[in-house]
């Protein structure tokens, strides 16, 4: 396995999807999937470029993930550019929160 197989799946990625909105077409068609992105962050903390890591789910989820990440502000890296991998899991049925019934 490579590093590409293990993108960051931080809890805040679900908040990012909620704030951007689940694509309506994908919701109606019950399309789900994990979008893995390689993000180049510039010194100002913005995503300079995005590339999709394989395998890719439905293109509409890829577009939604790219849109969400481009709106984000990252901590600037120690060099001119920093590369990070992010995974956004688009799921219509999120897992229950521990301790909540």
C-alpha positions in Angstrom: 0.0 0.0 0.0 1.1 3.5 -0.7 0.4 6.8 1.2 -2.2 7.5 -1.5 -4.2 4.6 0.0 -4.5 6.4 3.3 -5.7 10.0 3.0 -6.5 12.1 6.0 -10.1 11.2 7.1 -10.4 13.8 9.8 -13.7 14.3 11.6 -13.9 17.9 10.3 -14.3 16.5 6.7 -17.9 15.5 7.5 -18.6 19.1 8.7 -17.1 20.3 5.4 -19.4 18.1 3.4 -22.4 19.3 5.5 -21.5 23.0 5.0 -21.0 22.6 1.2 -24.1 20.5 0.8 -24.6 17.0 -0.5 -25.1 17.2 -4.2 -28.9 16.9 -4.8 -28.5 14.6 -7.9 -26.2 12.3 -5.8 -28.7 12.3 -2.9 -31.6 11.4 -5.2 -29.6 8.7 -7.0 -28.3 7.5 -3.6 -24.7 7.9 -4.8 -22.1 7.6 -2.0 -18.3 7.4 -2.1 -15.0 8.4 -0.8 -13.2 11.2 -2.7 -9.5 11.2 -2.2 -7.7 14.4 -3.1 -4.1 15.4 -3.2 -4.0 19.1 -2.3 -1.2 21.6 -2.9 -1.4 24.3 -0.3 0.3 27.6 -1.1 2.0 29.9 1.5 -1.2 31.8 2.1 -3.0 28.6 3.1 -5.2 28.2 0.0 -5.5 25.2 -2.2 -3.3 25.9 -5.2 -4.2 22.7 -7.1 -6.2 19.6 -6.5 -5.8 16.2 -8.1 -8.0 13.2 -7.5 -6.4 10.0 -6.3 -7.8 6.7 -7.6 -10.3 5.0 -7.4 -12.8 7.8 -8.0 -16.5 7.7 -7.2 -19.1 9.5 -9.2 -17.9 12.7 -10.9 -20.5 14.8 -9.2 -19.0 13.9 -5.8 -15.5 14.7 -7.1 -16.8 18.2 -8.1 -18.4 18.7 -4.7 -15.3 17.7 -2.9 -13.1 20.0 -5.0 -15.5 22.9 -4.4 -15.4 22.3 -0.7 -11.7 22.1 -0.4 -11.1 25.2 -2.5 -13.1 27.2 0.0 -10.9 26.0 2.9 -8.1 27.8 4.5 -5.2 25.6 5.6 -2.3 26.4 7.9 0.6 27.4 5.6 3.3 24.9 5.4 7.0 25.4 6.3 8.0 25.6 2.6 6.6 27.4 -0.5 4.0 24.7 -1.0 2.8 21.8 1.0 1.1 18.7 -0.3 -1.6 17.0 1.8 -4.0 14.2 1.1 -7.6 14.5 2.2 -10.5 12.0 2.0 -14.1 13.2 2.0 -16.6 10.4 2.6 -20.0 11.2 1.1 -22.4 9.0 2.9 -26.2 9.3 3.0 -26.3 7.4 6.3 -23.6 8.7 8.7 -22.7 6.4 11.6 -24.4 7.1 14.9 -22.6 9.2 17.4 -21.3 7.1 20.3 -23.5 7.5 23.4 -26.4 8.9 21.4 -29.5 6.8 20.7 
